[in-house]
Amino acid sequence: MSTDAPDDGGLFAAHDESLTPDERAREEGRRAVDAAILRMARAAGTPVRQRPIFADSTLTTADTEPLAGIGFALLLADSARQRVDRYIKRAREDGAGWREIGKALRLQQAAGERDGDLGAEAFEYAAGPPAQRLDRMWFGWKCPSCLGTITDYGPCGGHPDDCEHGHAGNCQRRAAAVTAYQAQWADEE
Ligand SMILES: [Zn+2]
């Protein structure tokens, strides 16, 4: 049985050819956020009232109290950021590298500005600041091959065992990474 969230069917912007795919997704997201805020207000028992779309408009739309709306919007932003983390975790579990993740995170510009590499930029985004200033940064995920809980130290470029801790001794994914690492050194010799 699937536990997927129900899809509410109709899309608003899916067939608007004047918009790019990104713009269509953004428009759909904006509408979903508006709908979510109303649902949150109802759940919290906060009044939902009709208000004019613009100051002098006769058209009205349902909306929550502005001060409550600030809080609901922040909760949504927090949920969205948690989603980003969850997708990064799944991407690493699926075998995506930090560079690819950096591209998905649209960090090319930030990486360029800091003269840094995209993989490192993505890893810093995911890991967040360490608890103590001098602690080593890490990002956690679960290895689908050995089911080990992995402490990922980012794109360190060294031996796989230095970059990822937590694989089982007989993990096939680790073995493949070590083989690739050794082949790379063999090529350079
Ligand atoms: Zn493993």
Backbone and ligand atoms as CSV (ligand in chain L), in Angstrom:
chain,resi,resn,atom,element,x,y,z
A,1,MET,N,N,0.840,-1.202,0.000
A,1,MET,CA,C,0.000,0.000,0.000
A,1,MET,C,C,0.876,1.253,0.000
A,2,SER,N,N,0.516,2.186,-0.820
A,2,SER,CA,C,1.293,3.412,-0.882
A,2,SER,C,C,0.863,4.353,0.246
A,3,THR,N,N,1.842,5.028,0.833
A,3,THR,CA,C,1.510,6.016,1.865
A,3,THR,C,C,1.721,7.431,1.322
A,4,ASP,N,N,1.753,7.558,-0.006
A,4,ASP,CA,C,1.940,8.869,-0.615
A,4,ASP,C,C,0.854,9.831,-0.169
A,5,ALA,N,N,1.222,11.097,-0.042
A,5,ALA,CA,C,0.215,12.121,0.245
A,5,ALA,C,C,-0.745,12.193,-0.940
A,6,PRO,N,N,-2.022,12.396,-0.685
A,6,PRO,CA,C,-2.959,12.475,-1.798
A,6,PRO,C,C,-2.621,13.661,-2.698
A,7,ASP,N,N,-2.735,13.434,-4.000
A,7,ASP,CA,C,-2.517,14.522,-4.951
A,7,ASP,C,C,-3.857,15.192,-5.172
A,8,ASP,N,N,-3.889,16.496,-4.957
A,8,ASP,CA,C,-5.170,17.188,-5.037
A,8,ASP,C,C,-5.614,17.476,-6.470
A,9,GLY,N,N,-5.000,16.806,-7.429
A,9,GLY,CA,C,-5.513,16.862,-8.788
A,9,GLY,C,C,-5.058,18.062,-9.563
A,10,GLY,N,N,-6.000,18.913,-9.944
A,10,GLY,CA,C,-5.755,19.970,-10.927
A,10,GLY,C,C,-4.545,20.838,-10.638
A,11,LEU,N,N,-3.754,21.072,-11.667
A,11,LEU,CA,C,-2.641,22.004,-11.557
A,11,LEU,C,C,-3.056,23.308,-12.206
A,12,PHE,N,N,-2.561,24.418,-11.648
A,12,PHE,CA,C,-2.977,25.722,-12.158
A,12,PHE,C,C,-2.161,26.156,-13.371
A,13,ALA,N,N,-0.854,25.955,-13.280
A,13,ALA,CA,C,0.020,26.567,-14.282
A,13,ALA,C,C,0.638,25.551,-15.237
A,14,ALA,N,N,0.222,24.267,-15.121
A,14,ALA,CA,C,0.916,23.199,-15.855
A,14,ALA,C,C,0.891,23.392,-17.362
A,15,HIS,N,N,-0.136,24.043,-17.888
A,15,HIS,CA,C,-0.270,24.130,-19.349
A,15,HIS,C,C,-0.005,25.529,-19.886
A,16,ASP,N,N,0.523,26.408,-19.020
A,16,ASP,CA,C,0.817,27.770,-19.463
A,16,ASP,C,C,2.150,27.770,-20.216
A,17,GLU,N,N,2.046,27.750,-21.559
A,17,GLU,CA,C,3.247,27.611,-22.398
A,17,GLU,C,C,4.134,28.844,-22.342
A,18,SER,N,N,3.582,29.989,-21.844
A,18,SER,CA,C,4.398,31.204,-21.800
A,18,SER,C,C,5.400,31.145,-20.637
A,19,LEU,N,N,5.222,30.160,-19.759
A,19,LEU,CA,C,6.110,30.061,-18.592
A,19,LEU,C,C,7.136,28.949,-18.801
A,20,THR,N,N,8.326,29.123,-18.222
A,20,THR,CA,C,9.331,28.059,-18.255
A,20,THR,C,C,8.912,26.996,-17.234
A,21,PRO,N,N,9.460,25.773,-17.341
A,21,PRO,CA,C,9.140,24.747,-16.332
A,21,PRO,C,C,9.373,25.244,-14.901
A,22,ASP,N,N,10.482,25.976,-14.683
A,22,ASP,CA,C,10.763,26.504,-13.345
A,22,ASP,C,C,9.684,27.480,-12.898
A,23,GLU,N,N,9.244,28.342,-13.828
A,23,GLU,CA,C,8.213,29.330,-13.479
A,23,GLU,C,C,6.886,28.635,-13.187
A,24,ARG,N,N,6.581,27.585,-13.949
A,24,ARG,CA,C,5.331,26.851,-13.681
A,24,ARG,C,C,5.381,26.201,-12.298
A,25,ALA,N,N,6.527,25.615,-11.977
A,25,ALA,CA,C,6.680,24.988,-10.661
A,25,ALA,C,C,6.568,26.033,-9.552
A,26,ARG,N,N,7.183,27.201,-9.782
A,26,ARG,CA,C,7.150,28.272,-8.779
A,26,ARG,C,C,5.712,28.740,-8.537
A,27,GLU,N,N,4.942,28.903,-9.620
A,27,GLU,CA,C,3.556,29.348,-9.507
A,27,GLU,C,C,2.726,28.313,-8.736
A,28,GLU,N,N,2.951,27.051,-9.053
A,28,GLU,CA,C,2.232,25.982,-8.353
A,28,GLU,C,C,2.591,26.004,-6.858
A,29,GLY,N,N,3.871,26.208,-6.584
A,29,GLY,CA,C,4.336,26.257,-5.201
A,29,GLY,C,C,3.725,27.426,-4.438
A,30,ARG,N,N,3.649,28.588,-5.104
A,30,ARG,CA,C,3.083,29.775,-4.452
A,30,ARG,C,C,1.628,29.518,-4.047
A,31,ARG,N,N,0.883,28.897,-4.969
A,31,ARG,CA,C,-0.520,28.599,-4.663
A,31,ARG,C,C,-0.628,27.563,-3.537
A,32,ALA,N,N,0.273,26.585,-3.550
A,32,ALA,CA,C,0.255,25.559,-2.499
A,32,ALA,C,C,0.562,26.184,-1.138
A,33,VAL,N,N,1.474,27.173,-1.117
A,33,VAL,CA,C,1.824,27.844,0.142
A,33,VAL,C,C,0.612,28.637,0.657
A,34,ASP,N,N,-0.063,29.365,-0.245
A,34,ASP,CA,C,-1.266,30.115,0.160
A,34,ASP,C,C,-2.305,29.165,0.764
A,35,ALA,N,N,-2.521,28.032,0.090
A,35,ALA,CA,C,-3.510,27.067,0.570
A,35,ALA,C,C,-3.076,26.478,1.912
A,36,ALA,N,N,-1.768,26.199,2.041
A,36,ALA,CA,C,-1.266,25.606,3.289
A,36,ALA,C,C,-1.461,26.574,4.452
A,37,ILE,N,N,-1.225,27.871,4.222
A,37,ILE,CA,C,-1.375,28.847,5.311
A,37,ILE,C,C,-2.834,28.880,5.794
A,38,LEU,N,N,-3.782,28.810,4.846
A,38,LEU,CA,C,-5.191,28.785,5.255
A,38,LEU,C,C,-5.495,27.530,6.067
A,39,ARG,N,N,-4.963,26.401,5.636
A,39,ARG,CA,C,-5.183,25.136,6.369
A,39,ARG,C,C,-4.581,25.220,7.769
A,40,MET,N,N,-3.386,25.821,7.869
A,40,MET,CA,C,-2.719,25.951,9.171
A,40,MET,C,C,-3.544,26.851,10.089
A,41,ALA,N,N,-4.065,27.950,9.517
A,41,ALA,CA,C,-4.875,28.873,10.317
A,41,ALA,C,C,-6.115,28.156,10.848
A,42,ARG,N,N,-6.759,27.375,9.967
A,42,ARG,CA,C,-7.960,26.652,10.414
A,42,ARG,C,C,-7.600,25.657,11.499
A,43,ALA,N,N,-6.480,24.946,11.308
A,43,ALA,CA,C,-6.054,23.947,12.294
A,43,ALA,C,C,-5.757,24.599,13.639
A,44,ALA,N,N,-5.179,25.806,13.600
A,44,ALA,CA,C,-4.800,26.492,14.836
A,44,ALA,C,C,-5.961,27.291,15.431
A,45,GLY,N,N,-7.083,27.333,14.716
A,45,GLY,CA,C,-8.225,28.102,15.201
A,45,GLY,C,C,-8.024,29.598,15.077
A,46,THR,N,N,-7.141,30.017,14.164
A,46,THR,CA,C,-6.914,31.452,13.922
A,46,THR,C,C,-7.936,31.947,12.903
A,47,PRO,N,N,-8.535,33.122,13.126
A,47,PRO,CA,C,-9.570,33.587,12.198
A,47,PRO,C,C,-9.074,33.706,10.758
A,48,VAL,N,N,-9.933,33.261,9.833
A,48,VAL,CA,C,-9.699,33.452,8.391
A,48,VAL,C,C,-10.796,34.385,7.910
A,49,ARG,N,N,-10.396,35.504,7.279
A,49,ARG,CA,C,-11.384,36.492,6.844
A,49,ARG,C,C,-11.186,36.810,5.366
A,50,GLN,N,N,-12.206,37.386,4.761
A,50,GLN,CA,C,-12.077,37.886,3.396
A,50,GLN,C,C,-11.407,39.264,3.459
A,51,ARG,N,N,-10.441,39.479,2.590
A,51,ARG,CA,C,-9.842,40.815,2.501
A,51,ARG,C,C,-9.628,41.137,1.018
A,52,PRO,N,N,-9.628,42.439,0.661
A,52,PRO,CA,C,-9.429,42.817,-0.742
A,52,PRO,C,C,-8.071,42.332,-1.251
A,53,ILE,N,N,-8.017,41.947,-2.526
A,53,ILE,CA,C,-6.753,41.490,-3.110
A,53,ILE,C,C,-5.736,42.630,-3.111
A,54,PHE,N,N,-6.164,43.835,-3.532
A,54,PHE,CA,C,-5.350,45.046,-3.417
A,54,PHE,C,C,-6.143,46.038,-2.583
A,55,ALA,N,N,-5.477,47.109,-2.122
A,55,ALA,CA,C,-6.117,48.068,-1.219
A,55,ALA,C,C,-7.451,48.579,-1.772
A,56,ASP,N,N,-7.502,48.889,-3.083
A,56,ASP,CA,C,-8.716,49.498,-3.641
A,56,ASP,C,C,-9.523,48.517,-4.489
A,57,SER,N,N,-9.292,47.224,-4.293
A,57,SER,CA,C,-9.979,46.231,-5.123
A,57,SER,C,C,-11.303,45.823,-4.484
A,58,THR,N,N,-12.291,45.529,-5.337
A,58,THR,CA,C,-13.552,44.992,-4.822
A,58,THR,C,C,-13.477,43.468,-4.746
A,59,LEU,N,N,-12.449,42.881,-5.383
A,59,LEU,CA,C,-12.265,41.422,-5.308
A,59,LEU,C,C,-11.649,41.073,-3.959
A,60,THR,N,N,-12.141,40.006,-3.355
A,60,THR,CA,C,-11.606,39.621,-2.049
A,60,THR,C,C,-11.040,38.203,-2.111
A,61,THR,N,N,-10.210,37.911,-1.122
A,61,THR,CA,C,-9.652,36.569,-0.992
A,61,THR,C,C,-9.617,36.211,0.490
A,62,ALA,N,N,-9.707,34.905,0.789
A,62,ALA,CA,C,-9.646,34.471,2.184
A,62,ALA,C,C,-8.205,34.536,2.660
A,63,ASP,N,N,-7.997,35.099,3.854
A,63,ASP,CA,C,-6.629,35.154,4.389
A,63,ASP,C,C,-6.687,35.174,5.910
A,64,THR,N,N,-5.548,34.807,6.521
A,64,THR,CA,C,-5.485,34.807,7.980
A,64,THR,C,C,-4.998,36.170,8.475
A,65,GLU,N,N,-5.011,36.353,9.789
A,65,GLU,CA,C,-4.488,37.583,10.388
A,65,GLU,C,C,-3.017,37.725,10.031
A,66,PRO,N,N,-2.564,38.952,9.691
A,66,PRO,CA,C,-1.169,39.072,9.237
A,66,PRO,C,C,-0.126,38.599,10.244
A,67,LEU,N,N,-0.318,38.911,11.533
A,67,LEU,CA,C,0.718,38.520,12.505
A,67,LEU,C,C,0.777,37.003,12.643
A,68,ALA,N,N,-0.391,36.343,12.600
A,68,ALA,CA,C,-0.407,34.875,12.635
A,68,ALA,C,C,0.197,34.329,11.342
A,69,GLY,N,N,-0.103,35.013,10.219
A,69,GLY,CA,C,0.421,34.583,8.922
A,69,GLY,C,C,1.942,34.557,8.891
A,70,ILE,N,N,2.577,35.521,9.551
A,70,ILE,CA,C,4.051,35.538,9.612
A,70,ILE,C,C,4.542,34.229,10.230
A,71,GLY,N,N,3.920,33.845,11.325
A,71,GLY,CA,C,4.336,32.612,12.014
A,71,GLY,C,C,4.108,31.377,11.151
A,72,PHE,N,N,2.943,31.313,10.477
A,72,PHE,CA,C,2.650,30.146,9.633
A,72,PHE,C,C,3.640,30.061,8.471
A,73,ALA,N,N,3.939,31.217,7.854
A,73,ALA,CA,C,4.876,31.223,6.720
A,73,ALA,C,C,6.264,30.756,7.169
A,74,LEU,N,N,6.671,31.158,8.385
A,74,LEU,CA,C,7.979,30.727,8.894
A,74,LEU,C,C,7.996,29.221,9.143
A,75,LEU,N,N,6.883,28.691,9.663
A,75,LEU,CA,C,6.799,27.238,9.875
A,75,LEU,C,C,6.940,26.499,8.546
A,76,LEU,N,N,6.312,27.047,7.501
A,76,LEU,CA,C,6.415,26.429,6.180
A,76,LEU,C,C,7.843,26.476,5.649
A,77,ALA,N,N,8.500,27.634,5.851
A,77,ALA,CA,C,9.895,27.766,5.393
A,77,ALA,C,C,10.766,26.731,6.097
A,78,ASP,N,N,10.501,26.517,7.378
A,78,ASP,CA,C,11.251,25.547,8.157
A,78,ASP,C,C,11.013,24.130,7.618
A,79,SER,N,N,9.749,23.820,7.316
A,79,SER,CA,C,9.422,22.499,6.754
A,79,SER,C,C,10.113,22.312,5.404
A,80,ALA,N,N,10.128,23.372,4.596
A,80,ALA,CA,C,10.738,23.272,3.271
A,80,ALA,C,C,12.239,23.010,3.402
A,81,ARG,N,N,12.889,23.692,4.359
A,81,ARG,CA,C,14.326,23.475,4.548
A,81,ARG,C,C,14.590,22.032,5.007
A,82,GLN,N,N,13.700,21.503,5.873
A,82,GLN,CA,C,13.857,20.104,6.290
A,82,GLN,C,C,13.721,19.165,5.099
A,83,ARG,N,N,12.826,19.520,4.173
A,83,ARG,CA,C,12.672,18.728,2.950
A,83,ARG,C,C,13.956,18.727,2.135
A,84,VAL,N,N,14.587,19.914,2.036
A,84,VAL,CA,C,15.841,20.001,1.285
A,84,VAL,C,C,16.845,19.027,1.896
A,85,ASP,N,N,16.982,19.051,3.222
A,85,ASP,CA,C,17.921,18.150,3.896
A,85,ASP,C,C,17.586,16.690,3.612
A,86,ARG,N,N,16.290,16.382,3.644
A,86,ARG,CA,C,15.885,15.002,3.419
A,86,ARG,C,C,16.235,14.548,1.993
A,87,TYR,N,N,16.035,15.454,1.020
A,87,TYR,CA,C,16.364,15.107,-0.364
A,87,TYR,C,C,17.881,14.996,-0.569
A,88,ILE,N,N,18.646,15.828,0.131
A,88,ILE,CA,C,20.108,15.712,0.034
A,88,ILE,C,C,20.539,14.333,0.553
A,89,LYS,N,N,19.947,13.954,1.702
A,89,LYS,CA,C,20.238,12.652,2.295
A,89,LYS,C,C,19.933,11.536,1.291
A,90,ARG,N,N,18.761,11.604,0.689
A,90,ARG,CA,C,18.356,10.563,-0.263
A,90,ARG,C,C,19.238,10.571,-1.496
A,91,ALA,N,N,19.654,11.767,-1.937
A,91,ALA,CA,C,20.537,11.846,-3.102
A,91,ALA,C,C,21.869,11.170,-2.803
A,92,ARG,N,N,22.429,11.415,-1.601
A,92,ARG,CA,C,23.682,10.755,-1.215
A,92,ARG,C,C,23.459,9.246,-1.143
A,93,GLU,N,N,22.321,8.836,-0.590
A,93,GLU,CA,C,22.030,7.399,-0.481
A,93,GLU,C,C,21.911,6.756,-1.858
A,94,ASP,N,N,21.357,7.514,-2.828
A,94,ASP,CA,C,21.231,7.012,-4.199
A,94,ASP,C,C,22.560,7.044,-4.947
A,95,GLY,N,N,23.586,7.630,-4.345
A,95,GLY,CA,C,24.901,7.632,-4.968
A,95,GLY,C,C,25.292,8.934,-5.645
A,96,ALA,N,N,24.461,9.985,-5.519
A,96,ALA,CA,C,24.828,11.285,-6.120
A,96,ALA,C,C,26.035,11.856,-5.380
A,97,GLY,N,N,26.925,12.502,-6.138
A,97,GLY,CA,C,28.096,13.141,-5.538
A,97,GLY,C,C,27.756,14.543,-5.069
A,98,TRP,N,N,28.672,15.134,-4.277
A,98,TRP,CA,C,28.403,16.471,-3.724
A,98,TRP,C,C,28.324,17.538,-4.812
A,99,ARG,N,N,29.087,17.348,-5.912
A,99,ARG,CA,C,29.022,18.314,-7.026
A,99,ARG,C,C,27.632,18.352,-7.644
A,100,GLU,N,N,27.103,17.144,-7.893
A,100,GLU,CA,C,25.754,17.055,-8.481
A,100,GLU,C,C,24.737,17.714,-7.556
A,101,ILE,N,N,24.901,17.462,-6.259
A,101,ILE,CA,C,23.977,18.038,-5.278
A,101,ILE,C,C,24.107,19.560,-5.272
A,102,GLY,N,N,25.335,20.038,-5.417
A,102,GLY,CA,C,25.568,21.483,-5.481
A,102,GLY,C,C,24.851,22.125,-6.659
A,103,LYS,N,N,24.818,21.394,-7.777
A,103,LYS,CA,C,24.126,21.891,-8.964
A,103,LYS,C,C,22.617,21.943,-8.690
A,104,ALA,N,N,22.097,20.864,-8.075
A,104,ALA,CA,C,20.669,20.826,-7.747
A,104,ALA,C,C,20.297,21.927,-6.755
A,105,LEU,N,N,21.244,22.247,-5.859
A,105,LEU,CA,C,21.013,23.314,-4.873
A,105,LEU,C,C,21.194,24.704,-5.493
A,106,ARG,N,N,21.605,24.734,-6.751
A,106,ARG,CA,C,21.821,25.994,-7.494
A,106,ARG,C,C,22.853,26.874,-6.806
A,107,LEU,N,N,23.942,26.212,-6.416
A,107,LEU,CA,C,24.990,26.936,-5.693
A,107,LEU,C,C,26.149,27.346,-6.593
A,108,GLN,N,N,25.991,27.215,-7.918
A,108,GLN,CA,C,27.103,27.525,-8.830
A,108,GLN,C,C,27.626,28.940,-8.601
A,109,GLN,N,N,26.673,29.880,-8.469
A,109,GLN,CA,C,27.088,31.272,-8.337
A,109,GLN,C,C,27.837,31.505,-7.022
A,110,ALA,N,N,27.274,30.944,-5.940
A,110,ALA,CA,C,27.917,31.093,-4.624
A,110,ALA,C,C,29.304,30.472,-4.653
A,111,ALA,N,N,29.426,29.303,-5.292
A,111,ALA,CA,C,30.729,28.630,-5.366
A,111,ALA,C,C,31.697,29.482,-6.178
A,112,GLY,N,N,31.205,30.074,-7.277
A,112,GLY,CA,C,32.050,30.908,-8.121
A,112,GLY,C,C,32.549,32.136,-7.381
A,113,GLU,N,N,31.642,32.772,-6.650
A,113,GLU,CA,C,31.999,34.001,-5.934
A,113,GLU,C,C,33.069,33.752,-4.880
A,114,ARG,N,N,33.000,32.558,-4.263
A,114,ARG,CA,C,33.955,32.279,-3.188
A,114,ARG,C,C,35.172,31.538,-3.707
A,115,ASP,N,N,35.243,31.396,-5.035
A,115,ASP,CA,C,36.388,30.720,-5.622
A,115,ASP,C,C,36.471,29.271,-5.157
A,116,GLY,N,N,35.384,28.795,-4.613
A,116,GLY,CA,C,35.421,27.465,-4.046
A,116,GLY,C,C,34.905,26.447,-5.034
A,117,ASP,N,N,34.913,25.175,-4.662
A,117,ASP,CA,C,34.332,24.219,-5.594
A,117,ASP,C,C,32.901,23.903,-5.169
A,118,LEU,N,N,32.127,23.528,-6.175
A,118,LEU,CA,C,30.685,23.345,-6.006
A,118,LEU,C,C,30.378,22.258,-4.977
A,119,GLY,N,N,31.149,21.178,-5.002
A,119,GLY,CA,C,30.935,20.073,-4.057
A,119,GLY,C,C,31.104,20.530,-2.616
A,120,ALA,N,N,32.173,21.297,-2.364
A,120,ALA,CA,C,32.437,21.780,-1.003
A,120,ALA,C,C,31.331,22.730,-0.550
A,121,GLU,N,N,30.870,23.565,-1.481
A,121,GLU,CA,C,29.795,24.518,-1.179
A,121,GLU,C,C,28.523,23.753,-0.776
A,122,ALA,N,N,28.192,22.698,-1.533
A,122,ALA,CA,C,27.003,21.888,-1.247
A,122,ALA,C,C,27.124,21.204,0.103
A,123,PHE,N,N,28.316,20.668,0.367
A,123,PHE,CA,C,28.524,19.970,1.639
A,123,PHE,C,C,28.369,20.936,2.815
A,124,GLU,N,N,28.925,22.146,2.683
A,124,GLU,CA,C,28.798,23.122,3.772
A,124,GLU,C,C,27.342,23.505,4.009
A,125,TYR,N,N,26.592,23.622,2.909
A,125,TYR,CA,C,25.164,23.934,3.023
A,125,TYR,C,C,24.451,22.833,3.809
A,126,ALA,N,N,24.758,21.564,3.452
A,126,ALA,CA,C,24.071,20.425,4.061
A,126,ALA,C,C,24.492,20.228,5.518
A,127,ALA,N,N,25.803,20.328,5.763
A,127,ALA,CA,C,26.317,20.014,7.101
A,127,ALA,C,C,25.964,21.117,8.099
A,128,GLY,N,N,25.918,22.359,7.618
A,128,GLY,CA,C,25.652,23.463,8.532
A,128,GLY,C,C,26.865,23.689,9.416
A,129,PRO,N,N,26.841,24.755,10.225
A,129,PRO,CA,C,27.999,25.032,11.058
A,129,PRO,C,C,28.176,23.945,12.125
A,130,PRO,N,N,29.431,23.558,12.422
A,130,PRO,CA,C,29.665,22.538,13.454
A,130,PRO,C,C,29.282,23.055,14.838
A,131,ALA,N,N,29.000,22.120,15.766
A,131,ALA,CA,C,28.584,22.490,17.119
A,131,ALA,C,C,29.672,23.339,17.796
A,132,GLN,N,N,30.918,22.913,17.657
A,132,GLN,CA,C,32.053,23.687,18.159
A,132,GLN,C,C,32.829,24.200,16.954
A,133,ARG,N,N,33.390,25.374,17.068
A,133,ARG,CA,C,33.992,26.026,15.918
A,133,ARG,C,C,35.023,25.148,15.201
A,134,LEU,N,N,35.804,24.395,15.958
A,134,LEU,CA,C,36.887,23.629,15.333
A,134,LEU,C,C,36.503,22.182,15.043
A,135,ASP,N,N,35.249,21.808,15.361
A,135,ASP,CA,C,34.807,20.444,15.061
A,135,ASP,C,C,34.809,20.210,13.560
A,136,ARG,N,N,35.029,18.947,13.178
A,136,ARG,CA,C,34.967,18.598,11.772
A,136,ARG,C,C,33.497,18.572,11.345
A,137,MET,N,N,33.193,19.131,10.181
A,137,MET,CA,C,31.804,19.131,9.691
A,137,MET,C,C,31.452,17.756,9.137
A,138,TRP,N,N,30.200,17.376,9.288
A,138,TRP,CA,C,29.771,16.082,8.742
A,138,TRP,C,C,28.297,16.131,8.393
A,139,PHE,N,N,27.871,15.160,7.583
A,139,PHE,CA,C,26.466,15.032,7.187
A,139,PHE,C,C,26.118,13.548,7.245
A,140,GLY,N,N,24.975,13.214,7.857
A,140,GLY,CA,C,24.633,11.812,8.089
A,140,GLY,C,C,23.624,11.259,7.093
A,141,TRP,N,N,23.814,10.002,6.704
A,141,TRP,CA,C,22.836,9.287,5.880
A,141,TRP,C,C,23.029,7.800,6.096
A,142,LYS,N,N,22.131,7.015,5.521
A,142,LYS,CA,C,22.175,5.574,5.750
A,142,LYS,C,C,22.591,4.875,4.459
A,143,CYS,N,N,23.590,4.012,4.530
A,143,CYS,CA,C,24.069,3.335,3.324
A,143,CYS,C,C,23.075,2.246,2.906
A,144,PRO,N,N,22.533,2.334,1.671
A,144,PRO,CA,C,21.560,1.332,1.250
A,144,PRO,C,C,22.194,-0.038,1.021
A,145,SER,N,N,23.506,-0.083,0.887
A,145,SER,CA,C,24.192,-1.348,0.623
A,145,SER,C,C,24.415,-2.143,1.917
A,146,CYS,N,N,24.993,-1.498,2.943
A,146,CYS,CA,C,25.296,-2.231,4.186
A,146,CYS,C,C,24.391,-1.805,5.346
A,147,LEU,N,N,23.538,-0.843,5.121
A,147,LEU,CA,C,22.613,-0.296,6.133
A,147,LEU,C,C,23.346,0.390,7.281
A,148,GLY,N,N,24.642,0.696,7.062
A,148,GLY,CA,C,25.401,1.425,8.075
A,148,GLY,C,C,24.962,2.880,8.145
A,149,THR,N,N,25.059,3.456,9.352
A,149,THR,CA,C,24.794,4.887,9.510
A,149,THR,C,C,26.084,5.626,9.196
A,150,ILE,N,N,26.068,6.401,8.104
A,150,ILE,CA,C,27.299,6.986,7.575
A,150,ILE,C,C,27.508,8.399,8.096
A,151,THR,N,N,28.726,8.652,8.546
A,151,THR,CA,C,29.160,10.013,8.844
A,151,THR,C,C,29.979,10.453,7.636
A,152,ASP,N,N,29.403,11.372,6.867
A,152,ASP,CA,C,29.985,11.811,5.591
A,152,ASP,C,C,30.749,13.109,5.844
A,153,TYR,N,N,32.071,13.096,5.568
A,153,TYR,CA,C,32.888,14.287,5.815
A,153,TYR,C,C,33.054,15.155,4.580
A,154,GLY,N,N,32.198,14.893,3.565
A,154,GLY,CA,C,32.204,15.763,2.396
A,154,GLY,C,C,33.225,15.347,1.356
A,155,PRO,N,N,33.350,16.173,0.293
A,155,PRO,CA,C,34.246,15.822,-0.814
A,155,PRO,C,C,35.700,16.051,-0.441
A,156,CYS,N,N,36.280,15.142,0.370
A,156,CYS,CA,C,37.636,15.382,0.879
A,156,CYS,C,C,38.705,14.965,-0.119
A,157,GLY,N,N,38.311,14.144,-1.113
A,157,GLY,CA,C,39.267,13.795,-2.160
A,157,GLY,C,C,40.289,12.734,-1.769
A,158,GLY,N,N,40.209,12.247,-0.527
A,158,GLY,CA,C,41.162,11.237,-0.081
A,158,GLY,C,C,40.603,9.828,-0.209
A,159,HIS,N,N,41.170,8.899,0.550
A,159,HIS,CA,C,40.682,7.520,0.557
A,159,HIS,C,C,39.227,7.508,1.047
A,160,PRO,N,N,38.367,6.682,0.414
A,160,PRO,CA,C,36.950,6.646,0.830
A,160,PRO,C,C,36.759,6.444,2.332
A,161,ASP,N,N,37.654,5.674,2.959
A,161,ASP,CA,C,37.505,5.433,4.404
A,161,ASP,C,C,37.771,6.698,5.228
A,162,ASP,N,N,38.467,7.667,4.633
A,162,ASP,CA,C,38.684,8.935,5.336
A,162,ASP,C,C,37.508,9.886,5.141
A,163,CYS,N,N,36.761,9.697,4.021
A,163,CYS,CA,C,35.662,10.611,3.687
A,163,CYS,C,C,34.337,10.165,4.301
A,164,GLU,N,N,34.158,8.841,4.441
A,164,GLU,CA,C,32.895,8.308,4.958
A,164,GLU,C,C,33.191,7.257,6.025
A,165,HIS,N,N,32.704,7.509,7.232
A,165,HIS,CA,C,32.823,6.517,8.298
A,165,HIS,C,C,31.479,5.809,8.472
A,166,GLY,N,N,31.508,4.526,8.845
A,166,GLY,CA,C,30.268,3.840,9.219
A,166,GLY,C,C,29.860,2.694,8.317
A,167,HIS,N,N,30.564,2.484,7.178
A,167,HIS,CA,C,30.216,1.330,6.339
A,167,HIS,C,C,30.650,0.038,7.032
A,168,ALA,N,N,29.885,-1.046,6.783
A,168,ALA,CA,C,30.280,-2.361,7.285
A,168,ALA,C,C,31.530,-2.808,6.513
A,169,GLY,N,N,32.306,-3.700,7.116
A,169,GLY,CA,C,33.549,-4.170,6.505
A,169,GLY,C,C,33.328,-4.788,5.136
A,170,ASN,N,N,32.173,-5.452,4.967
A,170,ASN,CA,C,31.913,-6.144,3.693
A,170,ASN,C,C,30.979,-5.321,2.780
A,171,CYS,N,N,30.878,-4.004,3.013
A,171,CYS,CA,C,29.943,-3.187,2.229
A,171,CYS,C,C,30.386,-3.112,0.762
A,172,GLN,N,N,29.466,-3.428,-0.144
A,172,GLN,CA,C,29.815,-3.440,-1.575
A,172,GLN,C,C,30.009,-2.025,-2.118
A,173,ARG,N,N,29.230,-1.097,-1.592
A,173,ARG,CA,C,29.373,0.282,-2.064
A,173,ARG,C,C,30.744,0.834,-1.675
A,174,ARG,N,N,31.159,0.551,-0.437
A,174,ARG,CA,C,32.481,0.997,0.009
A,174,ARG,C,C,33.560,0.338,-0.847
A,175,ALA,N,N,33.393,-0.990,-1.095
A,175,ALA,CA,C,34.389,-1.733,-1.876
A,175,ALA,C,C,34.522,-1.110,-3.272
A,176,ALA,N,N,33.374,-0.740,-3.888
A,176,ALA,CA,C,33.402,-0.136,-5.227
A,176,ALA,C,C,34.111,1.222,-5.173
A,177,ALA,N,N,33.853,1.990,-4.110
A,177,ALA,CA,C,34.491,3.309,-3.975
A,177,ALA,C,C,35.997,3.156,-3.798
A,178,VAL,N,N,36.417,2.157,-3.021
A,178,VAL,CA,C,37.853,1.930,-2.797
A,178,VAL,C,C,38.517,1.496,-4.101
A,179,THR,N,N,37.849,0.601,-4.851
A,179,THR,CA,C,38.388,0.152,-6.138
A,179,THR,C,C,38.560,1.340,-7.085
A,180,ALA,N,N,37.538,2.207,-7.138
A,180,ALA,CA,C,37.606,3.383,-8.024
A,180,ALA,C,C,38.738,4.307,-7.596
A,181,TYR,N,N,38.917,4.464,-6.297
A,181,TYR,CA,C,39.971,5.330,-5.763
A,181,TYR,C,C,41.350,4.787,-6.132
A,182,GLN,N,N,41.516,3.447,-5.978
A,182,GLN,CA,C,42.807,2.838,-6.294
A,182,GLN,C,C,43.098,2.910,-7.786
A,183,ALA,N,N,42.023,2.746,-8.604
A,183,ALA,CA,C,42.203,2.801,-10.067
A,183,ALA,C,C,42.653,4.204,-10.480
A,184,GLN,N,N,42.112,5.201,-9.799
A,184,GLN,CA,C,42.453,6.593,-10.097
A,184,GLN,C,C,43.940,6.830,-9.826
A,185,TRP,N,N,44.448,6.255,-8.705
A,185,TRP,CA,C,45.865,6.424,-8.392
A,185,TRP,C,C,46.746,5.655,-9.361
A,186,ALA,N,N,46.253,4.449,-9.757
A,186,ALA,CA,C,47.003,3.642,-10.724
A,186,ALA,C,C,47.155,4.392,-12.030
A,187,ASP,N,N,46.067,5.107,-12.441
A,187,ASP,CA,C,46.073,5.881,-13.687
A,187,ASP,C,C,47.105,7.000,-13.623
A,188,GLU,N,N,47.241,7.594,-12.424
A,188,GLU,CA,C,48.102,8.763,-12.303
A,188,GLU,C,C,49.572,8.385,-12.214
A,189,GLU,N,N,49.842,7.096,-11.900
A,189,GLU,CA,C,51.235,6.666,-11.783
A,189,GLU,C,C,51.852,6.407,-13.163
L,1,ZN,ZN,ZN,27.897,0.795,3.213
